[in-house]
Amino acid sequence: MKRLLSFFAIVVLLGVQSLQAQWIQTNGPNGGYIRCFVVNGSNLFAGTDGASVFLSTNNGTSWTAVNTGLPANTTVVSLAVNGTNLFAGTFGNGVFLSTNNGTSWTAINTGLTNTYINALAVSGSNLFAGTSGGVFLSTNNGTSWRAVNTGLTNTFVRSLAVNGSNLFAGTDRGVFLSTNNGASWTAVNTGLTLTSVYAFAVNGSNLFAGTSVGVFLSTNNGTSWAAVNTGLTFTSVWSLAVSGSNLFAGTSGGVFLSTNNGTSWTAVNNGLPDFASVHALAVNGSNLFAGTFGGGVFLSTNNGISWAAVNTGLTNTVVYSLTVNGSNLFAGTDGGGVFRSTNNGTSWAAVNTGLTNTDVFSLAVNGSNLFAGTFGGGVFLSTNNGTSWAAVNTGLTDTIVKALAVSGSTLFAGTGGGVFLSTNNGTSWTAVNNGLTNTNVQALAVNGSNLFAGTDGGGVFLSTNNGTSWAAVNTGLTNTRVFSLAVNGSNLFAGTFGGGVFLSTNNGTSWAAVNTGLTNTTVRSFAVNGSNLFAGTGGGVFLSTNNGSSWTAVNTGLTNTFVYSLAVSGSNLFAGTYRGGVWRRPLSEMVTVVEDDFSQVPVNFTLEQNYPNPFNRSTARSRLSPATTIRYQLPKATQVVLKIYNLFGQEVRTLVNARQPAGANSVVWDGRDESGKEVSSGIYIYRLQAGDLVQSRKLSFVR
């Protein structure tokens, strides 16, 4: 009885652990994609790309997400305040209202037939929404809307501004003016290049328009315009702001200041990331805020002379890459550079000194050397855990570096122009692309003397001589958009865009899809921990404990499920997400979850009939490749060999030759032999040997 009670207690405990097991968002990396600001007293609100709204009550020192009632992962393009009412215009979900500083939100879309809200503006009791389908007006705080587009010959409205009784709409073809609350519109574009108008600013009688070709000034309510761009070296102007006699322009290359109404401009970017794309500006007293696309929020208290990042709590980052070096966990982000955590994500610090390109797509470690591959800036090297960086690009003729791999003292870089090799820690590079017929390299992996390159559209290539020559190894690989690769013993895994995971047990000579249970087939990343294989997908993280034969989602608590990167550090698995920073979960929790799912260990050794049977192209999900699944049950962990034979007893293909855990297992056969050639129609024998036990069954393949 005591043993029975003890066993029951253990089962209950495991069940409780499974219920409590979940992902936790780490405290960073901080930053992200800022679309808009609005100030209401001491409250600063930031609308983000994919993470809704954040609030700071202390000038950006710290931020809190205020999203209750907003759809998950919403992009907020515009914000507006009218008294105690806060309005948020979203990309595809219409307008939302909060009457309590963002604590809760309510959709207010009655009559709003276009829900892509690019701009909001308030004029007295009137609320205007600029959409991709024209302008809408509400006179009752959004309770109802009506279109007001008479005369608005271009209805893609990107910006709105109010100046007295005048309402201006910036469109993809210039500026329109309404003097009667939108009842009618007139184009006012004399002198204004007919271009996209992204922003307005009003300063007394001066109206400024930020466009894709610079800043224009009108002193007569748009009747005529003049370009005012002297010194403005970046002319894609996303945002404008006025502070006293100072006019600020947020551009694709940082912030510019004019003290003379645009007659001349000076770059004021000290402390901003190089080439920061500034999509939002806001003034609150002596504080100037810049919202960047990737780097989060920056504050200047001296009119732009210097800037400091103010991103604590703002976890709206895209984490393209993760890597571990001892107790250091590094995250490569889109627009925010590299971040380091020494305490499992409890805190993060940006480590970007010398890193002149902050779009970090790949990371790799070789001894004390840390390498960062960037989008357009090539490779950077740090010898002090990211404290400082130096570009190492001599000979690297393509600087879009999407993958890095280390093999001994050799460093490989996968770029949009193929593979490059460095034998001296990046001091110099040599292109090694002979035979690489697709040079858009997304992933690299090393297995002994074998180097694999995953490409976008060309599948997998193998080099056995450090890149001197390459050969395509794609037999059975029915999806050739390969975005990730992983090695676990003799198993090579390829993660594809839309085709799931493929397994090769013979260095790429042949492949088989291994997707049972994998409900999202866009696989961006892998992580290996012993016999556990994790896949980061567009639908979260999946775990396989049997080399991909079956997968289980392990996503409890993971509210941002687009996973770009994975890494194991100590006893934790880390996931880098799209617009959600880095998340952490103990490995033991996920293994327990999977073990619970397969807790009914079979009593007997069983080989099931394959399904479908017979099989051919008409039974396959893809008509390009037939496939059948063979399932079997193991009462204990053992060495497993599963082979296909023809009726003459000749061996056709080895599907499994590995030690596997107890429980349910499966493998897919694609109807091909060991060389990758499709077999002839007929009856075949599949034979399973598990330890001393052997079973065989027949299957039928019809071409």
C-alpha positions as CSV (number, residue, x, y, z in Angstrom):
1,M,0.0,0.0,0.0
2,K,2.8,2.4,0.9
3,R,4.5,1.8,-2.5
4,L,1.2,2.4,-4.3
5,L,0.7,5.7,-2.4
6,S,4.3,6.7,-3.1
7,F,3.8,6.0,-6.8
8,F,0.5,7.9,-6.8
9,A,2.2,10.9,-5.1
10,I,4.9,10.9,-7.8
11,V,2.3,10.8,-10.6
12,V,0.4,13.7,-8.9
13,L,3.7,15.7,-8.5
14,L,4.6,15.2,-12.2
15,G,1.1,16.3,-13.2
16,V,1.4,19.5,-11.1
17,Q,4.8,20.2,-12.6
18,S,3.3,19.9,-16.1
19,L,0.5,22.3,-15.2
20,Q,2.9,24.8,-13.7
21,A,5.6,24.5,-16.3
22,Q,5.7,27.5,-18.6
23,W,7.9,30.0,-20.4
24,I,8.9,33.2,-18.7
25,Q,9.8,36.4,-20.6
26,T,13.2,37.5,-19.5
27,N,13.9,41.2,-18.8
28,G,15.1,42.0,-22.2
29,P,16.8,42.6,-24.4
30,N,15.2,46.0,-24.2
31,G,14.3,48.1,-27.2
32,G,12.3,47.5,-30.2
33,Y,10.2,49.1,-32.9
34,I,8.5,52.4,-32.1
35,R,5.8,53.6,-34.5
36,C,4.4,56.5,-32.6
37,F,4.3,58.5,-29.4
38,V,1.7,60.6,-27.5
39,V,2.1,62.7,-24.4
40,N,-0.6,63.1,-21.8
41,G,0.6,65.1,-18.8
42,S,3.4,63.1,-17.2
43,N,2.4,60.0,-19.2
44,L,4.3,59.0,-22.3
45,F,2.8,56.4,-24.5
46,A,4.6,54.4,-27.2
47,G,2.9,52.5,-29.9
48,T,5.0,49.6,-31.1
49,D,5.3,47.3,-34.0
50,G,3.8,44.0,-32.9
51,A,3.7,44.6,-29.1
52,S,0.9,47.1,-28.8
53,V,1.3,50.0,-26.3
54,F,3.8,50.8,-23.6
55,L,3.5,53.5,-20.9
56,S,6.2,55.4,-19.1
57,T,5.4,57.7,-16.2
58,N,9.0,58.7,-15.6
59,N,10.3,60.0,-18.9
60,G,11.3,56.7,-20.3
61,T,13.2,55.5,-17.3
62,S,11.0,52.4,-17.2
63,W,8.1,51.1,-19.3
64,T,5.1,48.9,-18.7
65,A,3.0,47.2,-21.3
66,V,-0.7,48.4,-21.2
67,N,-2.5,46.1,-23.5
68,T,-5.5,44.6,-21.8
69,G,-8.3,44.5,-24.4
70,L,-6.0,44.9,-27.4
71,P,-5.5,42.0,-29.7
72,A,-2.3,40.0,-29.1
73,N,0.8,41.2,-31.0
74,T,-0.9,44.2,-32.4
75,T,0.9,46.9,-34.3
76,V,-0.1,50.4,-33.1
77,V,0.6,53.0,-35.8
78,S,-1.0,56.1,-34.3
79,L,-2.0,57.5,-30.9
80,A,-4.1,60.5,-29.9
81,V,-5.4,62.1,-26.7
82,N,-8.6,64.1,-26.1
83,G,-9.1,65.0,-22.5
84,T,-9.1,61.7,-20.5
85,N,-9.6,59.7,-23.7
86,L,-6.6,57.8,-25.2
87,F,-7.0,56.5,-28.8
88,A,-4.9,53.9,-30.5
89,G,-5.0,53.3,-34.2
90,T,-3.9,49.8,-35.2
91,F,-2.7,48.1,-38.3
92,G,-5.7,46.0,-39.3
93,N,-7.7,46.0,-36.1
94,G,-9.2,49.6,-36.2
95,V,-9.3,52.1,-33.4
96,F,-9.3,51.3,-29.6
97,L,-10.2,53.6,-26.7
98,S,-8.9,53.7,-23.2
99,T,-10.3,56.0,-20.6
100,N,-7.9,55.0,-17.9
101,N,-4.4,55.6,-19.3
102,G,-4.2,52.3,-21.1
103,T,-5.2,50.1,-18.2
104,S,-7.9,48.6,-20.4
105,W,-9.0,49.1,-24.1
106,T,-12.2,48.8,-26.0
107,A,-12.6,48.5,-29.8
108,I,-14.6,51.4,-31.3
109,N,-15.1,50.6,-35.0
110,T,-18.8,51.0,-35.8
111,G,-18.9,52.4,-39.4
112,L,-15.1,52.2,-39.8
113,T,-14.9,50.2,-43.0
114,N,-11.1,50.4,-43.2
115,T,-9.3,49.2,-40.1
116,Y,-5.7,50.1,-41.2
117,I,-5.3,53.3,-39.2
118,N,-2.2,55.3,-40.2
119,A,-3.0,58.5,-38.4
120,L,-5.3,60.0,-35.8
121,A,-6.0,63.7,-35.1
122,V,-8.3,65.6,-32.7
123,S,-10.0,68.9,-33.4
124,G,-12.3,70.0,-30.7
125,S,-14.9,67.2,-30.3
126,N,-14.0,65.7,-33.7
127,L,-11.8,62.7,-34.0
128,F,-10.3,61.9,-37.4
129,A,-8.8,58.6,-38.5
130,G,-6.5,58.5,-41.6
131,T,-6.6,55.0,-43.1
132,S,-5.5,53.2,-46.2
133,G,-9.0,53.8,-47.5
134,G,-9.4,57.5,-46.7
135,V,-10.5,59.7,-43.8
136,F,-13.1,58.8,-41.2
137,L,-14.8,61.2,-38.7
138,S,-16.3,60.5,-35.3
139,T,-18.1,63.2,-33.3
140,N,-18.7,60.9,-30.3
141,N,-15.2,59.7,-29.3
142,G,-15.3,56.8,-31.7
143,T,-18.7,55.4,-30.8
144,S,-19.5,55.7,-34.5
145,W,-17.6,56.7,-37.7
146,R,-18.4,57.9,-41.2
147,A,-16.2,58.3,-44.2
148,V,-15.4,62.0,-45.2
149,N,-13.6,61.7,-48.5
150,T,-15.3,64.0,-51.1
151,G,-12.5,65.4,-53.2
152,L,-9.9,63.2,-51.6
153,T,-8.6,61.7,-54.9
154,N,-5.8,59.7,-53.1
155,T,-7.2,57.7,-50.2
156,F,-4.0,56.2,-48.8
157,V,-3.7,58.6,-45.9
158,R,-0.4,58.4,-44.0
159,S,-0.6,61.5,-41.8
160,L,-3.0,64.1,-40.4
161,A,-2.6,67.6,-38.9
162,V,-4.9,70.3,-37.5
163,N,-4.1,74.0,-37.6
164,G,-7.1,76.1,-36.4
165,S,-10.0,75.2,-38.7
166,N,-7.8,73.6,-41.3
167,L,-7.4,69.8,-41.5
168,F,-4.5,68.5,-43.6
169,A,-4.2,64.9,-44.9
170,G,-0.8,63.6,-46.1
171,T,-1.3,60.9,-48.7
172,D,0.8,58.8,-51.1
173,R,0.2,61.7,-53.7
174,G,0.7,64.8,-51.7
175,V,-1.3,67.0,-49.3
176,F,-5.1,67.6,-49.2
177,L,-6.8,70.4,-47.2
178,S,-10.3,70.5,-45.7
179,T,-11.7,73.6,-44.1
180,N,-15.0,72.0,-43.1
181,N,-14.1,69.0,-41.0
182,G,-13.6,66.7,-43.9
183,A,-16.9,67.4,-45.7
184,S,-14.8,68.3,-48.8
185,W,-11.1,68.2,-49.7
186,T,-8.8,70.1,-52.1
187,A,-5.3,69.1,-53.2
188,V,-2.8,71.7,-52.1
189,N,0.5,70.6,-53.7
190,T,1.9,73.6,-55.7
191,G,5.7,73.2,-55.3
192,L,5.3,69.9,-53.5
193,T,6.8,66.9,-55.3
194,L,3.9,64.4,-55.5
195,T,5.2,61.9,-53.1
196,S,4.3,60.1,-49.9
197,V,3.8,62.5,-47.0
198,Y,4.7,60.7,-43.7
199,A,4.5,63.5,-41.2
200,F,3.3,67.0,-40.4
201,A,4.4,69.7,-37.9
202,V,2.8,73.1,-37.2
203,N,4.8,76.0,-35.8
204,G,2.7,79.2,-35.8
205,S,1.9,79.9,-39.4
206,N,4.4,77.5,-40.7
207,L,3.3,74.0,-41.8
208,F,6.0,71.4,-42.4
209,A,5.6,68.2,-44.3
210,G,8.0,65.3,-44.0
211,T,8.1,63.3,-47.2
212,S,10.1,60.5,-48.9
213,V,12.1,63.3,-50.6
214,G,12.8,65.6,-47.6
215,V,11.0,68.4,-45.8
216,F,8.7,71.0,-47.4
217,L,7.5,74.3,-45.9
218,S,4.3,76.1,-46.5
219,T,3.5,79.5,-44.9
220,N,0.1,79.8,-46.5
221,N,-1.8,76.7,-45.4
222,G,-0.5,74.6,-48.2
223,T,-1.3,77.0,-51.1
224,S,2.4,76.7,-52.0
225,W,5.3,74.7,-50.8
226,A,9.1,75.0,-50.9
227,A,11.7,72.3,-50.2
228,V,13.8,73.1,-47.1
229,N,16.5,70.4,-47.1
230,T,20.0,72.1,-46.9
231,G,22.1,69.8,-44.8
232,L,19.4,67.1,-44.6
233,T,21.6,64.2,-45.8
234,F,18.9,61.6,-45.3
235,T,15.7,62.7,-47.1
236,S,13.2,59.9,-46.0
237,V,11.5,61.9,-43.2
238,W,9.3,59.7,-41.1
239,S,8.6,62.1,-38.2
240,L,8.6,65.8,-37.3
241,A,8.5,67.6,-33.9
242,V,8.6,71.2,-32.7
243,S,10.1,72.5,-29.5
244,G,10.1,76.2,-29.2
245,S,12.1,77.5,-32.2
246,N,13.6,74.1,-32.8
247,L,12.3,71.8,-35.5
248,F,13.4,68.2,-35.4
249,A,13.2,65.6,-38.3
250,G,13.4,61.9,-37.7
251,T,14.8,60.2,-40.8
252,S,16.2,56.9,-42.1
253,G,19.6,58.2,-40.9
254,G,18.8,59.6,-37.5
255,V,17.6,63.0,-36.2
256,F,18.3,66.4,-37.7
257,L,17.8,69.8,-36.1
258,S,16.8,73.1,-37.7
259,T,16.7,76.3,-35.7
260,N,15.6,78.5,-38.7
261,N,12.4,76.9,-39.9
262,G,14.2,74.4,-42.1
263,T,16.5,76.8,-43.9
264,S,19.4,74.6,-42.8
265,W,19.8,71.3,-40.9
266,T,22.3,69.7,-38.7
267,A,22.6,66.0,-37.7
268,V,22.2,65.5,-33.9
269,N,22.9,61.8,-33.5
270,N,25.4,61.5,-30.7
271,G,24.4,58.4,-28.7
272,L,21.9,57.1,-31.3
273,P,22.8,53.9,-33.2
274,D,24.4,54.4,-36.5
275,F,21.9,55.0,-39.3
276,A,19.0,54.8,-36.8
277,S,15.6,54.9,-38.5
278,V,13.6,57.3,-36.4
279,H,9.9,56.8,-37.0
280,A,8.5,58.8,-34.0
281,L,9.4,62.0,-32.2
282,A,7.8,63.6,-29.1
283,V,8.5,66.6,-26.9
284,N,7.6,66.8,-23.3
285,G,8.9,69.9,-21.7
286,S,12.7,69.9,-22.1
287,N,12.7,66.2,-23.0
288,L,12.9,65.1,-26.6
289,F,12.1,61.4,-27.3
290,A,13.1,59.5,-30.5
291,G,11.4,56.2,-31.3
292,T,13.6,54.1,-33.5
293,F,12.9,51.0,-35.6
294,G,14.7,48.3,-33.8
295,G,16.6,50.2,-31.1
296,G,13.7,51.4,-29.0
297,V,13.4,54.8,-27.4
298,F,16.1,57.4,-26.9
299,L,16.0,60.5,-24.7
300,S,17.7,63.9,-25.2
301,T,17.5,66.6,-22.6
302,N,19.6,69.0,-24.6
303,N,17.9,69.4,-27.9
304,G,19.5,66.4,-29.5
305,I,23.1,67.2,-28.6
306,S,23.3,63.8,-26.9
307,W,21.0,60.8,-26.5
308,A,20.6,57.9,-24.1
309,A,18.6,54.8,-24.5
310,V,15.6,54.6,-22.2
311,N,14.2,51.1,-22.7
312,T,13.9,49.3,-19.4
313,G,10.8,47.1,-19.6
314,L,10.4,47.8,-23.4
315,T,10.8,44.2,-24.7
316,N,9.7,44.7,-28.3
317,T,12.9,43.3,-29.8
318,V,13.4,40.9,-32.7
319,V,16.1,38.4,-31.5
320,Y,17.6,36.8,-34.6
321,S,20.4,34.9,-32.9
322,L,21.5,33.5,-29.6
323,T,24.8,32.0,-28.5
324,V,26.4,31.0,-25.3
325,N,30.0,31.4,-24.1
326,G,30.5,30.0,-20.6
327,S,28.2,32.0,-18.2
328,N,27.5,34.6,-20.9
329,L,24.4,34.5,-23.0
330,F,24.4,36.8,-26.1
331,A,21.4,37.9,-28.1
332,G,21.8,39.4,-31.6
333,T,18.9,41.7,-32.4
334,D,17.4,43.6,-35.3
335,G,18.4,47.2,-34.9
336,G,19.5,47.0,-31.3
337,G,22.9,45.2,-31.8
338,V,24.2,42.7,-29.3
339,F,23.0,42.2,-25.7
340,R,24.7,40.2,-23.0
341,S,23.2,38.5,-19.9
342,T,25.4,36.9,-17.2
343,N,22.4,35.8,-15.1
344,N,20.1,33.8,-17.3
345,G,18.2,36.8,-18.6
346,T,17.4,38.4,-15.3
347,S,19.1,41.5,-16.7
348,W,20.6,42.4,-20.1
349,A,23.2,45.0,-21.2
350,A,23.8,46.3,-24.7
351,V,27.4,45.6,-25.7
352,N,27.8,47.6,-28.9
353,T,30.9,49.7,-28.7
354,G,32.5,49.7,-32.2
355,L,29.5,47.7,-33.6
356,T,28.6,50.1,-36.4
357,N,25.9,47.9,-37.8
358,T,23.2,46.9,-35.2
359,D,21.2,44.4,-37.4
360,V,22.8,41.2,-36.0
361,F,21.6,38.1,-37.8
362,S,24.1,35.6,-36.6
363,L,26.5,34.9,-33.7
364,A,29.3,32.4,-33.2
365,V,31.9,31.6,-30.6
366,N,35.4,30.3,-31.1
367,G,37.4,30.1,-27.8
368,S,37.6,33.7,-26.5
369,N,36.5,35.1,-29.8
370,L,32.9,36.2,-30.4
371,F,31.7,36.9,-33.9
372,A,28.6,38.9,-35.0
373,G,27.3,38.6,-38.6
374,T,25.2,41.7,-39.6
375,F,22.8,42.7,-42.3
376,G,25.0,44.9,-44.5
377,G,27.9,45.5,-42.2
378,G,29.7,42.2,-42.5
379,V,31.4,40.4,-39.6
380,F,32.5,42.0,-36.3
381,L,34.9,40.4,-33.8
382,S,35.0,40.9,-30.0
383,T,37.7,39.4,-27.9
384,N,36.3,40.6,-24.6
385,N,32.7,39.2,-24.5
386,G,31.3,42.1,-26.5
387,T,32.8,45.0,-24.5
388,S,34.2,46.3,-27.8
389,W,34.0,45.2,-31.4
390,A,36.0,45.6,-34.6
391,A,34.9,45.0,-38.2
392,V,36.8,42.1,-39.8
393,N,35.7,42.2,-43.4
394,T,38.8,42.2,-45.7
395,G,37.9,40.1,-48.7
396,L,34.3,39.7,-47.6
397,T,32.6,41.0,-50.7
398,D,29.0,40.3,-49.5
399,T,28.3,41.9,-46.1
400,I,24.8,40.4,-45.5
401,V,25.9,37.7,-43.1
402,K,23.0,35.4,-42.2
403,A,25.0,32.4,-40.8
404,L,28.3,31.7,-39.1
405,A,29.9,28.4,-38.3
406,V,33.2,27.3,-36.7
407,S,35.2,24.2,-37.6
408,G,38.4,24.0,-35.6
409,S,40.4,27.2,-36.4
410,T,38.3,27.9,-39.5
411,L,35.4,30.3,-39.5
412,F,32.7,30.2,-42.2
413,A,30.3,33.0,-43.1
414,G,27.1,32.3,-45.0
415,T,26.0,35.4,-47.0
416,G,23.7,36.5,-49.7
417,G,26.6,35.9,-52.1
418,G,27.7,32.5,-50.9
419,V,30.1,31.1,-48.3
420,F,33.4,32.8,-47.2
421,L,36.2,31.2,-45.3
422,S,38.6,32.7,-42.8
423,T,41.5,30.9,-41.2
424,N,42.7,33.9,-39.1
425,N,39.6,34.9,-37.0
426,G,38.2,37.1,-39.7
427,T,41.3,39.1,-40.5
428,S,40.9,38.1,-44.1
429,W,38.2,36.1,-46.1
430,T,38.1,34.0,-49.2
431,A,35.0,33.1,-51.2
432,V,34.6,29.3,-51.4
433,N,31.6,28.8,-53.7
434,N,32.7,26.3,-56.4
435,G,29.7,24.1,-57.1
436,L,27.4,26.2,-54.9
437,T,24.7,26.9,-57.5
438,N,22.5,28.8,-55.0
439,T,24.5,31.4,-53.1
440,N,21.7,32.7,-50.8
441,V,23.0,30.9,-47.7
442,Q,20.7,31.0,-44.7
443,A,22.3,28.3,-42.5
444,L,25.6,26.5,-41.9
445,A,26.4,23.4,-39.9
446,V,29.5,21.3,-39.3
447,N,29.7,17.6,-38.7
448,G,33.3,16.4,-38.5
449,S,34.9,17.1,-41.8
450,N,31.5,17.8,-43.5
451,L,30.3,21.3,-43.9
452,F,26.6,21.8,-44.8
453,A,25.0,25.0,-46.3
454,G,21.3,25.5,-46.2
455,T,20.1,27.9,-49.0
456,D,16.9,29.7,-49.8
457,G,15.5,27.8,-52.8
458,G,18.5,25.6,-53.6
459,G,18.3,23.2,-50.7
460,V,21.3,21.8,-48.9
461,F,24.9,21.6,-50.2
462,L,27.7,19.6,-48.8
463,S,31.5,20.3,-48.8
464,T,34.0,17.7,-47.5
465,N,37.0,20.0,-48.1
466,N,36.2,23.2,-46.2
467,G,34.3,24.8,-49.0
468,T,36.8,24.2,-51.8
469,S,33.9,22.4,-53.7
470,W,30.2,21.8,-53.1
471,A,27.6,19.3,-54.2
472,A,23.8,19.6,-53.8
473,V,22.4,16.8,-51.5
474,N,18.7,17.1,-51.9
475,T,17.2,13.7,-52.7
476,G,13.9,13.5,-50.8
477,L,14.2,17.2,-49.7
478,T,10.8,18.3,-51.1
479,N,11.2,21.8,-49.7
480,T,14.4,23.6,-50.7
481,R,14.0,26.8,-48.7
482,V,16.3,25.7,-45.8
483,F,16.5,28.3,-43.0
484,S,18.1,26.2,-40.3
485,L,20.4,23.2,-39.8
486,A,21.3,21.0,-36.8
487,V,23.5,18.0,-36.2
488,N,23.0,15.4,-33.5
489,G,25.3,12.5,-33.7
490,S,24.9,11.0,-37.2
491,N,21.6,12.8,-37.7
492,L,21.4,15.9,-39.8
493,F,18.2,18.0,-39.5
494,A,17.0,20.7,-42.0
495,G,14.4,23.2,-41.0
496,T,12.5,24.6,-44.0
497,F,10.2,27.5,-44.7
498,G,6.8,25.9,-44.9
499,G,7.9,22.3,-45.3
500,G,8.8,21.5,-41.7
501,V,11.8,19.3,-40.6
502,F,13.7,16.9,-42.8
503,L,16.1,14.2,-41.4
504,S,19.1,12.7,-43.1
505,T,21.1,9.9,-41.5
506,N,23.6,9.7,-44.3
507,N,25.1,13.2,-44.5
508,G,22.5,14.5,-46.8
509,T,22.5,11.6,-49.4
510,S,18.8,11.2,-48.8
511,W,16.2,13.0,-46.7
512,A,12.8,12.2,-45.1
513,A,10.2,14.5,-43.7
514,V,9.8,14.1,-40.0
515,N,6.8,16.3,-39.1
516,T,4.3,14.2,-37.1
517,G,2.9,16.5,-34.5
518,L,4.7,19.6,-35.9
519,T,1.7,21.9,-36.4
520,N,3.7,24.8,-37.7
521,T,6.1,24.0,-40.6
522,T,8.1,27.2,-40.8
523,V,11.2,26.2,-38.9
524,R,13.7,29.0,-38.2
525,S,16.0,27.4,-35.6
526,F,17.1,24.3,-33.7
527,A,18.7,23.5,-30.4
528,V,20.1,20.2,-29.3
529,N,20.3,18.9,-25.8
530,G,21.4,15.3,-25.5
531,S,18.7,13.2,-27.2
532,N,16.3,16.2,-27.1
533,L,15.8,18.2,-30.3
534,F,14.0,21.6,-30.1
535,A,12.6,23.4,-33.1
536,G,11.8,27.1,-33.1
537,T,8.9,27.8,-35.5
538,G,6.3,30.4,-36.5
539,G,4.0,28.7,-34.0
540,G,6.3,28.3,-31.0
541,V,8.7,25.7,-29.8
542,F,8.4,22.0,-30.4
543,L,10.3,19.1,-28.8
544,S,11.2,15.7,-30.2
545,T,12.8,13.0,-28.1
546,N,13.1,10.5,-31.0
547,N,15.0,12.3,-33.7
548,G,12.0,14.0,-35.2
549,S,9.8,10.9,-35.5
550,S,7.2,12.8,-33.4
551,W,6.9,16.3,-32.0
552,T,5.2,17.9,-29.1
553,A,4.4,21.6,-28.7
554,V,6.0,23.0,-25.5
555,N,4.5,26.5,-25.5
556,T,2.7,27.0,-22.2
557,G,3.2,30.7,-21.3
558,L,4.9,31.6,-24.6
559,T,2.6,34.5,-25.8
560,N,5.0,35.4,-28.6
561,T,5.2,32.3,-30.7
562,F,7.3,33.4,-33.7
563,V,10.6,31.9,-32.6
564,Y,13.7,33.0,-34.5
565,S,16.5,31.6,-32.4
566,L,17.1,28.9,-29.7
567,A,20.0,28.2,-27.3
568,V,20.6,25.9,-24.4
569,S,22.5,27.4,-21.4
570,G,22.9,25.3,-18.4
571,S,19.6,23.9,-17.3
572,N,17.5,26.3,-19.4
573,L,16.3,26.7,-23.0
574,F,16.2,30.2,-24.3
575,A,14.0,31.4,-27.2
576,G,14.6,34.6,-29.2
577,T,11.3,35.8,-30.6
578,Y,10.0,38.2,-33.2
579,R,9.0,41.4,-31.4
580,G,9.0,39.7,-27.9
581,G,12.6,39.6,-26.8
582,V,14.0,36.5,-25.1
583,W,12.1,33.8,-23.2
584,R,13.3,31.2,-20.8
585,R,12.1,27.8,-19.7
586,P,13.8,25.0,-17.6
587,L,14.7,22.0,-19.7
588,S,13.4,19.7,-17.0
589,E,9.9,21.1,-17.3
590,M,9.6,20.4,-21.0
591,V,11.1,16.9,-20.8
592,T,8.5,16.2,-18.1
593,V,5.7,17.5,-20.3
594,V,6.7,15.1,-23.1
595,E,7.2,12.2,-20.8
596,D,3.7,12.8,-19.4
597,D,2.3,12.8,-22.9
598,F,3.9,9.3,-23.4
599,S,3.5,8.1,-19.9
600,Q,1.8,4.9,-21.0
601,V,4.9,2.9,-21.8
602,P,3.9,-0.1,-23.9
603,V,4.1,-3.5,-22.3
604,N,4.9,-5.3,-25.5
605,F,7.2,-4.7,-28.4
606,T,4.9,-3.9,-31.4
607,L,5.5,-3.1,-35.1
608,E,2.3,-1.6,-36.6
609,Q,1.1,-1.7,-40.2
610,N,2.4,1.3,-42.2
611,Y,-0.1,4.0,-43.2
612,P,-1.1,4.7,-45.9
613,N,-0.7,1.3,-47.5
614,P,-0.5,0.9,-50.4
615,F,1.1,4.3,-50.9
616,N,2.1,6.4,-53.9
617,R,1.9,10.1,-55.0
618,S,-1.8,10.3,-54.8
619,T,-1.7,9.4,-51.1
620,A,0.9,11.9,-50.2
621,R,0.3,15.4,-49.0
622,S,2.7,16.6,-51.7
623,R,2.2,15.0,-55.1
624,L,6.0,15.6,-55.6
625,S,7.0,12.9,-53.0
626,P,5.1,9.8,-51.8
627,A,5.5,8.8,-48.2
628,T,4.3,6.3,-45.6
629,T,4.6,6.3,-41.9
630,I,5.8,3.2,-39.9
631,R,5.0,3.3,-36.2
632,Y,6.3,1.0,-33.5
633,Q,6.2,0.6,-29.7
634,L,9.2,-0.1,-27.5
635,P,8.7,-1.3,-23.9
636,K,12.2,-0.1,-23.0
637,A,15.0,1.9,-24.4
638,T,17.1,-0.1,-26.8
639,Q,19.2,-0.1,-30.0
640,V,16.8,0.0,-32.9
641,V,17.4,-1.0,-36.5
642,L,14.6,-0.6,-39.1
643,K,15.3,-1.6,-42.7
644,I,13.4,-2.0,-46.0
645,Y,14.0,-5.1,-48.1
646,N,12.7,-6.2,-51.5
647,L,11.2,-9.7,-52.0
648,F,14.6,-11.1,-53.0
649,G,15.9,-10.3,-49.5
650,Q,18.1,-7.4,-50.8
651,E,18.5,-4.4,-48.5
652,V,16.9,-1.3,-50.0
653,R,17.1,1.3,-47.3
654,T,18.1,1.8,-43.6
655,L,15.5,4.0,-42.0
656,V,16.6,3.8,-38.3
657,N,19.9,2.8,-36.7
658,A,20.0,4.4,-33.3
659,R,19.3,3.9,-29.7
660,Q,15.7,5.1,-28.9
661,P,13.7,5.6,-25.7
662,A,10.8,3.5,-24.6
663,G,7.4,4.5,-25.9
664,A,5.8,5.3,-29.3
665,N,8.1,5.9,-32.2
666,S,7.6,6.4,-35.9
667,V,9.6,6.9,-39.1
668,V,8.7,8.0,-42.6
669,W,9.8,6.2,-45.7
670,D,9.6,8.3,-48.9
671,G,9.8,5.3,-51.3
672,R,13.5,5.8,-52.1
673,D,16.5,3.6,-51.8
674,E,19.8,4.4,-50.1
675,S,21.0,6.3,-53.1
676,G,17.9,8.5,-53.2
677,K,16.4,6.8,-56.3
678,E,12.6,6.1,-56.2
679,V,12.0,2.3,-56.0
680,S,9.9,0.3,-58.4
681,S,6.3,-0.6,-57.7
682,G,5.9,-3.8,-55.7
683,I,5.8,-5.5,-52.3
684,Y,8.5,-4.7,-49.8
685,I,9.4,-6.0,-46.3
686,Y,10.1,-3.7,-43.4
687,R,12.0,-5.4,-40.6
688,L,12.4,-3.9,-37.1
689,Q,15.0,-5.2,-34.7
690,A,15.0,-3.9,-31.2
691,G,17.6,-5.5,-29.1
692,D,17.0,-9.3,-29.4
693,L,13.4,-8.8,-30.7
694,V,12.6,-8.9,-34.4
695,Q,9.3,-8.3,-36.3
696,S,8.6,-7.8,-40.0
697,R,5.6,-6.7,-42.1
698,K,4.8,-6.2,-45.7
699,L,4.0,-2.9,-47.5
700,S,3.0,-2.0,-51.0
701,F,4.4,0.8,-53.1
702,V,2.7,1.8,-56.4
703,R,4.4,4.4,-58.7
